Amino acid sequence: MTAQPSPAPIAAQLGELARQIRDVAGEREQALAHRAAWEAAPRRLAEVQARRRALAGQIRHATFERKRELLELLDVKVRLYERRHEPRWTAEGWLPAYPPGATEPVWTYRTFQSFQVSQYCQPTFGR
């Protein structure tokens, strides 16, 4: 009579393969979630840019009092200097940013000066 091979090594290999399958499935889910966030980013950016344009249009036609009210509401501090001073004005406040994958904003304190604004928007204060 021949000796039967022990099923223990085969069972151990099957257990290891099952663990590897679970690990790869978890990595796949993470990759799919990352891909979905990456694919959604341009759409989200377009939505933010459209909203920014709409708000800029509303603010451009707002009265001086309404602009001041908005700055106070956003807790933005603006300093205006005399005409020959450079920068002509500065604005300071907390701005939210959403890093990829974040569900909550990361707030950073930023200072803008009159000669930096052209890269973000056109100033409309005092017009």
C-alpha positions as CSV (number, residue, x, y, z in Angstrom):
1,M,0.0,0.0,0.0
2,T,1.3,3.5,-0.9
3,A,1.3,6.3,1.6
4,Q,-1.2,9.0,1.0
5,P,0.3,12.6,0.8
6,S,-0.7,14.9,3.6
7,P,-3.3,17.5,2.7
8,A,-1.8,20.0,5.1
9,P,0.8,21.5,2.6
10,I,-2.0,21.9,0.0
11,A,-4.3,23.5,2.5
12,A,-1.6,25.9,3.6
13,Q,-0.9,26.8,-0.1
14,L,-4.7,27.4,-0.6
15,G,-4.8,29.6,2.5
16,E,-1.9,31.7,1.2
17,L,-3.4,32.0,-2.2
18,A,-6.7,33.1,-0.7
19,R,-4.9,35.8,1.4
20,Q,-3.0,37.0,-1.7
21,I,-6.4,37.2,-3.6
22,R,-7.9,39.3,-0.8
23,D,-4.8,41.6,-0.7
24,V,-4.9,42.1,-4.5
25,A,-8.7,42.8,-4.4
26,G,-8.1,45.4,-1.7
27,E,-5.3,47.1,-3.8
28,R,-7.6,47.0,-6.8
29,E,-10.4,48.7,-4.9
30,Q,-8.0,51.4,-3.8
31,A,-6.7,51.9,-7.4
32,L,-10.3,52.2,-8.7
33,A,-11.1,54.8,-6.0
34,H,-8.0,56.7,-6.9
35,R,-8.8,56.5,-10.6
36,A,-12.4,57.7,-10.0
37,A,-11.1,60.7,-8.0
38,W,-8.6,61.5,-10.7
39,E,-11.2,61.3,-13.4
40,A,-13.6,63.6,-11.4
41,A,-10.9,66.3,-10.9
42,P,-11.3,68.0,-14.2
43,R,-15.1,68.1,-13.9
44,R,-14.8,69.5,-10.3
45,L,-12.3,72.1,-11.5
46,A,-14.7,73.2,-14.3
47,E,-17.5,73.5,-11.7
48,V,-15.3,75.6,-9.4
49,Q,-14.2,77.8,-12.3
50,A,-17.8,78.3,-13.5
51,R,-18.9,79.3,-10.0
52,R,-15.9,81.7,-9.6
53,R,-16.8,83.4,-12.9
54,A,-20.5,83.7,-11.8
55,L,-19.5,85.2,-8.5
56,A,-16.9,87.5,-10.1
57,G,-19.6,88.8,-12.4
58,Q,-21.9,89.5,-9.4
59,I,-19.2,91.1,-7.4
60,R,-18.1,93.3,-10.3
61,H,-21.5,95.0,-10.4
62,A,-22.0,95.2,-6.6
63,T,-22.0,98.5,-4.8
64,F,-19.1,99.5,-2.6
65,E,-21.1,98.8,0.5
66,R,-21.9,95.2,-0.7
67,K,-18.3,94.6,-1.5
68,R,-17.3,95.8,2.0
69,E,-20.0,93.6,3.5
70,L,-18.7,90.5,1.6
71,L,-15.1,91.2,2.8
72,E,-16.4,91.4,6.4
73,L,-18.4,88.2,5.9
74,L,-15.4,86.4,4.6
75,D,-13.2,87.9,7.4
76,V,-10.8,89.4,4.8
77,K,-8.6,92.3,6.0
78,V,-7.8,94.8,3.3
79,R,-5.3,97.6,3.7
80,L,-5.3,100.4,1.1
81,Y,-2.2,102.6,0.8
82,E,-1.6,106.0,-0.8
83,R,-1.5,106.2,-4.5
84,R,2.4,106.0,-4.9
85,H,2.8,103.2,-2.5
86,E,3.7,99.7,-3.8
87,P,1.8,97.6,-3.3
88,R,-1.3,99.8,-3.6
89,W,-3.3,97.4,-1.4
90,T,-3.0,94.1,0.5
91,A,-5.7,91.6,1.4
92,E,-5.3,88.8,4.0
93,G,-7.6,86.0,4.9
94,W,-8.1,82.2,5.3
95,L,-8.7,80.3,2.1
96,P,-9.9,76.6,1.8
97,A,-8.1,74.1,-0.4
98,Y,-9.2,70.6,-1.1
99,P,-6.2,68.3,-1.7
100,P,-6.9,65.2,-3.9
101,G,-9.0,62.7,-2.0
102,A,-9.7,65.1,0.9
103,T,-13.3,65.4,2.2
104,E,-12.6,68.4,4.4
105,P,-10.7,71.6,3.4
106,V,-7.3,72.5,4.4
107,W,-7.3,76.1,5.5
108,T,-4.3,78.3,4.7
109,Y,-3.7,82.0,5.6
110,R,-2.9,83.9,2.4
111,T,-1.8,87.5,1.7
112,F,-2.5,89.0,-1.7
113,Q,-1.0,92.3,-2.9
114,S,-2.2,94.5,-5.7
115,F,0.6,93.4,-8.1
116,Q,-0.2,89.7,-7.5
117,V,-3.9,89.8,-8.4
118,S,-3.6,89.7,-12.2
119,Q,-2.7,86.0,-11.9
120,Y,-6.0,85.3,-10.0
121,C,-8.6,87.9,-11.1
122,Q,-9.0,91.5,-11.9
123,P,-9.6,93.8,-8.9
124,T,-12.9,95.5,-8.8
125,F,-12.7,97.5,-5.6
126,G,-13.2,101.2,-5.8
127,R,-14.5,101.2,-9.4
